[in-house]
């Protein structure tokens, strides 16, 4: 069973930056495709970015050029660097892991990001 624990959320002013982290345990991190999702109040959960086991990345159009996803396999940790934050980035951000062999799908508990002046 994979456990995911997010951290790094908070309140930030528009234009500010945050770095989210997701610490994984319970399996070999390098066999997990990792992603960040977010859910704003009254909206469906949406994909923000994902990174494959080989390091390839993909971003939602709304965050391209502002967010950067990365992973440190030695630390079993996923990151999301968020720059130039906008009020519409306000949401609960969730870490997701997918085992490329078993197809197991796992979620963290979420971390709140609020962008407001």
N, C-alpha and C positions, 0 to 999 in steps of 0.2 A: 504494500500500500504506500502510495506517495503522499507525503505531507508537504504543503506549501504555506509559507508564512510571509505575507507582504508587510512592508514597512516603508516609511518615507513620505507618506501623504501629509497634508496639512493645508493651512490657509496661506495663500500667496496673492500678491497684487497682480493685476494684468501686466504682462510683459516680463514677469518674474520667471524663476526656474525652480524645479524640484527634480530630485532623483529618487525614483521608486526602486525598491529592491524586493526580490522574492527568493527566499531561501528554501531550497528543496531538500528533502531527506526521504529515505526509505527505498531508494533504488539508485542505480548508476545514472548520474545526471546526463551524461553524454548521449544516452539513448532516448532522451526526451526532446521532442519538438516543443518549444516553449512560446507562449504568447501572452500578450496583455489585452484585456477586454475592459470595457467600461460601460456603466449603466447610469444614466442621468435619471432624475425623478420623472416618472411618467413615460419613460422611453424604454425601448427594448435594449438588451445588452448588445453591444457592437464590438467588432474586432478593431483594435487599435494598431497592433503590429504583432508579427510573429518572427521567430528565428528558428531555422532548422538545425538539425544536428551538425550539419556541415558549415553552418554560419551564414547561410543565405537569409536575407531579410525581406520583409514585405510590410508596407504601411498603408493605412487608410489614407485616402486623399486629403482628408481634413487635417492630418498631422504631418504630412510629408514636409521635410525641410525644417521642422521644429522639434520633432521627437526622434530619439535614437534608441533603438533596442540593442542590447548586447548581452553576452553571457560569459561567465567565468566558470568553466568546467571544473577547475581545480577547487573552487570554492562552492560549487553546486549552487550558484546564485545567478539569477536573471536580473537585469537592470532595465529601467526605462528613464532616460534623460529627457526631461521635458523643458524646453526653452520657449521663450516668447508666448507664455501661457495666456489664454483668452478666457473670458467668462464662460464661453460655451464648452470649455474643457472640464468644467465642473461636473464631477461624477464620482461614483465609487469605482475604483480600478481593481480588477481581478487578475490574478495570475492563473494561467492555465498550462497544464502539461499533458502531453500525449505520448505514451510509450509507442515507439515505432514498431515494436515487435508484437506486443500483446494488444495494442490499440486501446489500452486503458486510458481513461480521460479523467483528469483530476483538477480540482479548483481550490484556490485559497479562499480566505474569508473576506478579502477585500480591504482596501484602504481608501479613505475619503480624500479627494482633492477638491478644494474649493478655491476658485479664482474670483476675487472680489476686491473692489477698492473700498 
